[in-house]
């Protein structure tokens, strides 16, 4: 049996860094780990307030 390489597209949360492969073909609403609805938007508060803690 021949060996092949398969590539699958996935998503990465910009808040917690979690990476996952979706089960459905629809665009995800929440990050499955941190449950953030803003998983696809970079947290800009880290640049405005550098002394703020990272989540």
N, C-alpha and C positions, 0 to 999 in steps of 0.2 A: 504494500500500500504506500502510495506516495504522500509525502508531507507537504502541506501548503501553509501559507501565511494568510490570515484573515484579519482585516482591519475593520473596526467598528467605531462609529462616531459616538462620543459621549459628551457629558457636560461637567463643568467645574464650578463650584460655588466660589464667588469672589469674597465672601465673608469668612467662611470657615476653611476653605481649601479642599473640601470633599469632592471627589470625582466619582461619577457613576454613569452607568449605561442605562438609558430609559427602557422601560418595559413596553411603553406605548409609543406611537409615532408622533404624538402631540407634544407641543412645547411644554416643558415642565412649569408648574406654577410655583412650587416650593422646593427648597433644598430638602432632600430626605433626611439629612442628618440634623441640621440646625433649625429647620422649618422656617427659614427666612424667605419672605416673598420677594426680597430684593437680592436674591442670590446672584443675579446676572449684572448687578450694578456695583461698581467699585465703591468702597467706603471712602468718601472724600473727607470725612471728619478727621481722619488720621493725618492729613496734610494741614488742615486748618488748625488743629489742636494737637501738636506732636506729643504733649505730655499726657494725652488721654490713653487709657489702657486699651489694648487690643482684646477683642472677645475671643 
